[in-house]
Amino acid sequence: MTEPITTIDRRFSMPEAQPTSWADTEQILREAQMSWISTVRVDGRPHVTPLVTVWVDGAAYFTTGFHEQKYHNLTANPYVVITTGDASWNRGIDVIVEGKAEPVHDDAELARVAAAFGERWDGDSWHYFVEDGHFVQHDNGSNNGIGSEVFRVAPTKVFAQAKGVFGQTRHRF
């Protein structure tokens, strides 16, 4: 992944605000326990849902079942916004990732992503196996043996919204 061009938007920042570095922004993405994905339904209505992501090799990865609303939305319009951060008003940094969600079927890439899910959550809830270009969970009774699609979102633009000393940083790729 190439290093982004990082700028602070003074229109939406306090005079003393400094840009959030890409390293700090990426750390927030790597450590996020929960994110929210915004997609668009076929009829144009928005859809937002919480989900678990992992950040691997400069991209966000998530899974979805073939029966889920976000899967149907992504088949019609692959462009998404993923958000994460701190729900407080005056501390922390919120991060917004814009990009195109692309299905991943390469077994080697899927194996790296499955390992990241397992390492991130100690394999407790997210123990995936790679089979035929998809993830499968064999150890969870609610999804035993049912495959899911894996999507990669390589960012086109990332915003880091600092709070307290309010500042809006843009990372462009």
C-alpha positions as semicolon CSV with decimal commas, in nm:
position;residue;x (nm);y (nm);z (nm)
1;M;0,000;0,000;0,000
2;T;0,130;0,342;-0,088
3;E;0,152;0,610;0,178
4;P;-0,145;0,848;0,150
5;I;-0,131;1,222;0,106
6;T;-0,232;1,358;0,445
7;T;-0,383;1,705;0,496
8;I;-0,583;1,881;0,764
9;D;-0,895;2,068;0,658
10;R;-0,879;2,400;0,841
11;R;-1,247;2,471;0,763
12;F;-1,345;2,197;1,007
13;S;-1,055;2,220;1,252
14;M;-0,958;2,432;1,550
15;P;-0,660;2,660;1,484
16;E;-0,435;2,455;1,715
17;A;-0,534;2,117;1,563
18;Q;-0,265;1,908;1,400
19;P;-0,323;1,643;1,133
20;T;-0,366;1,287;1,256
21;S;-0,081;1,081;1,113
22;W;-0,151;0,786;0,888
23;A;0,027;0,563;1,142
24;D;-0,214;0,674;1,417
25;T;-0,515;0,638;1,187
26;E;-0,409;0,287;1,084
27;Q;-0,360;0,188;1,448
28;I;-0,721;0,285;1,521
29;L;-0,834;0,071;1,226
30;R;-0,623;-0,225;1,342
31;E;-0,749;-0,205;1,701
32;A;-1,119;-0,136;1,634
33;Q;-1,343;-0,390;1,802
34;M;-1,657;-0,268;1,627
35;S;-1,722;-0,079;1,307
36;W;-2,032;0,023;1,114
37;I;-2,079;-0,024;0,743
38;S;-2,303;0,193;0,529
39;T;-2,435;0,044;0,206
40;V;-2,717;0,137;-0,030
41;R;-3,017;-0,088;-0,095
42;V;-3,124;-0,162;-0,452
43;D;-3,408;0,090;-0,418
44;G;-3,166;0,364;-0,305
45;R;-3,243;0,361;0,068
46;P;-2,943;0,361;0,303
47;H;-2,853;0,064;0,520
48;V;-2,616;0,078;0,819
49;T;-2,517;-0,216;1,035
50;P;-2,246;-0,293;1,291
51;L;-1,982;-0,544;1,195
52;V;-1,642;-0,675;1,292
53;T;-1,352;-0,593;1,061
54;V;-0,983;-0,672;1,048
55;W;-0,722;-0,444;0,893
56;V;-0,474;-0,648;0,686
57;D;-0,217;-0,519;0,436
58;G;-0,374;-0,172;0,416
59;A;-0,736;-0,278;0,369
60;A;-1,045;-0,350;0,579
61;Y;-1,191;-0,700;0,554
62;F;-1,534;-0,817;0,669
63;T;-1,762;-1,113;0,615
64;T;-2,130;-1,143;0,541
65;G;-2,370;-1,427;0,485
66;F;-2,526;-1,468;0,143
67;H;-2,871;-1,410;0,296
68;E;-2,784;-1,081;0,469
69;Q;-2,906;-0,739;0,357
70;K;-2,555;-0,596;0,317
71;Y;-2,461;-0,883;0,082
72;H;-2,760;-0,806;-0,141
73;N;-2,678;-0,435;-0,130
74;L;-2,315;-0,497;-0,226
75;T;-2,409;-0,706;-0,529
76;A;-2,592;-0,401;-0,668
77;N;-2,359;-0,123;-0,547
78;P;-2,015;-0,211;-0,407
79;Y;-1,928;0,136;-0,270
80;V;-1,926;0,160;0,109
81;V;-1,835;0,372;0,406
82;I;-1,692;0,202;0,714
83;T;-1,678;0,401;1,038
84;T;-1,524;0,335;1,377
85;G;-1,413;0,535;1,675
86;D;-1,510;0,660;2,017
87;A;-1,873;0,752;2,088
88;S;-1,777;1,035;2,323
89;W;-1,799;1,400;2,223
90;N;-1,466;1,540;2,341
91;R;-1,206;1,264;2,324
92;G;-1,068;1,014;2,080
93;I;-1,058;0,997;1,704
94;D;-1,332;0,872;1,472
95;V;-1,218;0,716;1,144
96;I;-1,420;0,701;0,823
97;V;-1,305;0,477;0,535
98;E;-1,449;0,522;0,186
99;G;-1,393;0,258;-0,080
100;K;-1,523;-0,023;-0,295
101;A;-1,604;-0,357;-0,132
102;E;-1,464;-0,634;-0,351
103;P;-1,523;-1,004;-0,289
104;V;-1,212;-1,207;-0,211
105;H;-1,182;-1,564;-0,340
106;D;-0,806;-1,617;-0,339
107;D;-0,736;-1,891;-0,084
108;A;-0,394;-1,750;0,018
109;E;-0,540;-1,405;0,085
110;L;-0,837;-1,558;0,266
111;A;-0,600;-1,764;0,485
112;R;-0,417;-1,445;0,593
113;V;-0,748;-1,276;0,673
114;A;-0,880;-1,581;0,861
115;A;-0,559;-1,582;1,069
116;A;-0,608;-1,211;1,145
117;F;-0,963;-1,275;1,269
118;G;-0,836;-1,564;1,483
119;E;-0,547;-1,363;1,629
120;R;-0,761;-1,057;1,691
121;W;-1,027;-1,246;1,886
122;D;-0,824;-1,546;2,006
123;G;-1,027;-1,771;1,775
124;D;-1,312;-1,757;2,026
125;S;-1,589;-1,622;1,804
126;W;-1,411;-1,583;1,472
127;H;-1,249;-1,915;1,389
128;Y;-1,277;-1,938;1,013
129;F;-1,165;-2,207;0,772
130;V;-1,106;-2,140;0,404
131;E;-1,300;-2,365;0,169
132;D;-1,361;-2,309;-0,201
133;G;-1,286;-1,937;-0,191
134;H;-1,506;-1,858;0,111
135;F;-1,497;-1,862;0,490
136;V;-1,668;-2,144;0,675
137;Q;-1,716;-2,179;1,050
138;H;-1,722;-2,537;1,178
139;D;-1,711;-2,463;1,549
140;N;-2,010;-2,230;1,591
141;G;-2,349;-2,400;1,615
142;S;-2,528;-2,098;1,470
143;N;-2,324;-2,107;1,148
144;N;-2,193;-2,463;1,140
145;G;-2,056;-2,534;0,795
146;I;-2,231;-2,241;0,626
147;G;-2,008;-2,033;0,402
148;S;-1,979;-1,658;0,402
149;E;-1,845;-1,407;0,154
150;V;-1,535;-1,207;0,244
151;F;-1,497;-0,852;0,119
152;R;-1,190;-0,629;0,099
153;V;-1,223;-0,251;0,112
154;A;-0,906;-0,082;-0,009
155;P;-0,951;0,281;0,093
156;T;-0,978;0,558;-0,163
157;K;-1,015;0,819;0,110
158;V;-0,993;0,805;0,489
159;F;-1,095;1,077;0,733
160;A;-0,970;1,102;1,091
161;Q;-1,194;1,323;1,302
162;A;-1,007;1,428;1,619
163;K;-1,220;1,536;1,915
164;G;-1,131;1,757;2,210
165;V;-0,901;1,965;1,994
166;F;-1,125;1,918;1,693
167;G;-0,950;1,851;1,364
168;Q;-1,043;1,686;1,037
169;T;-0,761;1,501;0,864
170;R;-0,796;1,357;0,515
171;H;-0,578;1,073;0,386
172;R;-0,602;1,038;0,006
173;F;-0,471;0,742;-0,188
